[in-house]
């Protein structure tokens, strides 16, 4: 793994792993998600669940965690993926979408948001019933 990460990066990853692990292993997808997010990755709940399923729900040791970090490093940037998705949804090239359409997507696709979370998000980015892509991207990237 030293061909992918420098020794300094491995030391930082180990420090993070040791902080979140109990008895030298990560036992839950929640622990794994927190550890990965603290390293700057953006795994979803379903993605961390998949990692555990691949391991037959066995606890994750450091060497395996390092492999997972490599996978996450090679994953596409979530913000870039969001920008691409917004562009794909922008049929009229207005660089905005109706609030109702965004709410429907957020409540039915992927890791679904609660009505309260959606209402809060819209309160931050909505303008006259529309959500400008730039406002959404800026809010998400904060």
C-alpha positions as CSV (number, residue, x, y, z in Angstrom):
1,X,0.0,0.0,0.0
2,X,3.0,2.3,0.3
3,X,3.0,2.6,-3.5
4,X,-0.4,4.3,-3.2
5,X,0.0,6.3,0.1
6,X,3.1,8.0,1.5
7,X,4.3,7.0,4.9
8,X,3.0,10.2,6.3
9,X,-0.5,9.5,4.9
10,X,-0.4,6.0,6.3
11,X,0.4,7.4,9.7
12,X,-2.5,9.8,9.5
13,X,-4.8,7.0,8.4
14,X,-3.6,4.8,11.2
15,X,-4.1,7.6,13.8
16,X,-7.7,8.0,12.5
17,X,-8.3,4.3,12.5
18,X,-7.0,4.0,16.1
19,X,-9.3,6.8,17.2
20,X,-12.5,5.2,15.9
21,X,-11.6,1.6,16.4
22,X,-12.4,-0.5,19.4
23,X,-9.9,-3.2,20.2
24,X,-8.1,-2.5,17.0
25,X,-11.0,-3.1,14.7
26,X,-14.0,-1.2,13.3
27,X,-17.1,-3.2,14.1
28,X,-20.0,-1.1,12.5
29,X,-20.7,0.7,9.3
30,X,-21.3,3.8,11.4
31,X,-17.7,3.6,12.8
32,X,-16.3,3.1,9.3
33,X,-18.3,6.0,7.9
34,X,-17.2,8.3,10.7
35,X,-13.5,7.3,10.2
36,X,-13.6,7.7,6.5
37,X,-15.4,11.1,6.7
38,X,-12.8,12.4,9.2
39,X,-10.2,11.6,6.5
40,X,-12.1,13.8,4.0
41,X,-13.9,11.0,2.1
42,X,-17.7,11.1,1.5
43,X,-19.0,7.5,1.8
44,X,-22.7,6.9,1.9
45,X,-24.4,4.7,4.4
46,X,-25.1,2.1,1.7
47,X,-21.4,2.2,0.5
48,X,-20.1,1.5,4.0
49,X,-22.7,-1.3,4.4
50,X,-21.4,-2.8,1.1
51,X,-17.8,-2.8,2.5
52,X,-19.0,-4.8,5.5
53,X,-21.1,-7.2,3.3
54,X,-18.0,-7.9,1.2
55,X,-16.3,-9.0,4.4
56,X,-19.3,-11.1,5.6
57,X,-19.9,-8.5,8.4
58,X,-16.5,-9.3,9.9
59,X,-14.7,-6.5,11.9
60,X,-12.4,-4.3,9.8
61,X,-8.7,-4.4,10.7
62,X,-6.2,-1.7,9.7
63,X,-4.9,-3.4,6.5
64,X,-8.5,-3.7,5.2
65,X,-9.3,-0.1,6.3
66,X,-6.2,1.0,4.2
67,X,-7.6,-0.8,1.2
68,X,-11.0,0.9,1.7
69,X,-9.3,4.3,1.9
70,X,-7.6,3.5,-1.4
71,X,-11.0,2.7,-2.9
72,X,-12.4,5.9,-1.5
73,X,-9.5,7.9,-2.8
74,X,-10.3,6.6,-6.3
75,X,-14.0,7.3,-6.0
76,X,-15.3,10.3,-7.9
77,X,-15.7,13.6,-6.1
78,X,-19.3,13.9,-4.8
79,X,-19.5,17.6,-5.6
80,X,-18.5,16.9,-9.2
81,X,-21.1,14.1,-9.4
82,X,-23.8,16.5,-8.1
83,X,-22.8,19.1,-10.7
84,X,-23.0,16.5,-13.5
85,X,-26.4,15.4,-12.2
86,X,-27.8,18.9,-12.1
87,X,-26.6,19.5,-15.7
88,X,-28.3,16.3,-16.8
89,X,-31.6,17.4,-15.2
90,X,-31.3,20.9,-16.7
91,X,-33.2,20.2,-19.9
92,X,-34.0,23.9,-20.6
93,X,-30.5,25.1,-19.7
94,X,-31.8,27.5,-17.1
95,X,-29.3,26.5,-14.5
96,X,-32.2,26.2,-12.0
97,X,-34.8,23.7,-11.2
98,X,-38.2,23.9,-9.6
99,X,-38.2,23.4,-5.8
100,X,-40.8,20.7,-6.0
101,X,-38.7,18.7,-8.5
102,X,-35.6,18.9,-6.2
103,X,-37.7,18.0,-3.2
104,X,-39.1,14.9,-5.0
105,X,-35.6,13.8,-6.0
106,X,-34.2,14.3,-2.4
107,X,-37.1,12.4,-0.8
108,X,-37.1,9.4,-3.3
109,X,-33.7,8.8,-4.7
110,X,-30.5,7.6,-3.0
111,X,-30.1,8.4,0.6
112,X,-33.4,9.9,1.1
113,X,-33.7,13.2,3.1
114,X,-36.5,13.8,5.6
115,X,-39.2,16.4,4.9
116,X,-37.6,18.6,7.6
117,X,-34.2,18.3,6.0
118,X,-35.6,19.2,2.6
119,X,-37.6,22.2,4.0
120,X,-34.4,23.5,5.7
121,X,-32.3,23.1,2.6
122,X,-34.9,24.9,0.5
123,X,-35.1,27.7,3.0
124,X,-31.4,28.3,2.3
125,X,-31.4,28.1,-1.5
126,X,-34.8,28.6,-3.0
127,X,-35.7,31.8,-5.0
128,X,-39.3,32.3,-6.1
129,X,-40.0,28.5,-6.2
130,X,-36.8,27.7,-8.1
131,X,-33.4,26.5,-6.9
132,X,-30.5,28.0,-8.8
133,X,-27.8,25.4,-9.3
134,X,-25.1,27.7,-8.2
135,X,-26.8,28.5,-4.9
136,X,-27.3,24.7,-4.2
137,X,-23.7,23.9,-5.1
138,X,-22.4,26.7,-2.9
139,X,-24.6,25.6,0.0
140,X,-23.6,22.0,-0.3
141,X,-19.9,22.8,-0.6
142,X,-19.8,24.8,2.7
